[in-house]
Amino acid sequence: MKLNFLSAGRLRMKKSIYIPGADRSEMIDLPVSSALIRHRQGNVLFDTGCHPSVVDHAEERWGPLAKVMKPIMGAGDMLLPSLACTGLGPEDIDVVVNSHFHTDHCGCNQFFTKATILAHAREIEAAKASGAENAGYLQADWDTGQPIEAVNGEKDLFGDAGVVLVPLPGHTPGLLGALVSLDRDGQFLLASDAISVRQSLDTDVAPRNTWNVEALLKSFEEVRRIERSGATVICGHDDLQWQSLRKGNEGYE
């Protein structure tokens, strides 16, 4: 089994959303990523990043959200060119796991027409709720025609403990992480926005864009438990960590 981290966009937001005490005028640059998991039973993408159109037309795609999170990437920083570097195309992906349905995590779903989409049942419910668009759920991103399989609780994707989906609610009602166990490089917990930036976990402070603080702090505890067992925690948007990872076709096994 192989794991590849792929660029899927880049955003600029107010630093105070993530770092308490930061000046309201201070900004922070956030990588947007996807992870390709190549398992003998199928190819899996964990999150699909931002839609390509937001490179030049963010307000048309995102509306008011484009003012809160400003795209600062070029076309080459998006998911499809990143995936192509691994030798695969959208037609080669069997499963897309959306950690959650915010627009920067499912924006390229539409291109994976042969894939089944997996998301937590509570996330599907939240995305369908009245007023969901105001909470960052854009139907054009997550509801793109493929079958969507609802996940309830922990799910061993292939039945061999290689890829285990782990509920980590708090940022959103149904956020999922993925624990990937590799033969050579060990375990990686793809934590998505359960841990957007490492400082949140280290200081036990929830970011301002948290749906339920109590639930998120419990998810922090679960992440720490998994980390103590030896897993490397991959944060959703931590630029310092992102710079340290092998990316593109240079992956982990």
Buried (B, 14 or more C-beta within 10 A) or exposed (E): BBBBBBBBBBBBBBBBBBBBEBEEEEBBBBBBBBBBBBBEBBBBBBBBBBBBBBBEEBEEBBEEBBEEBBBBBEEEBBBBBBBBBBEBEBEBBBBBBBBBBBBBBBBBBBBBEEBBBBBBBBBBEBBEEEEBBEBBBBEBBBBBEBEBBBBEEEBEBBEEEBBBBBBBBBBBBBBBBBBBBBEEBEBBBBBBBBBBBBBBBEEEBBBEBBBBEEBBBBBBEBBEEBBEEEBBBBBBBBBEBBEEBEBBBEBBE
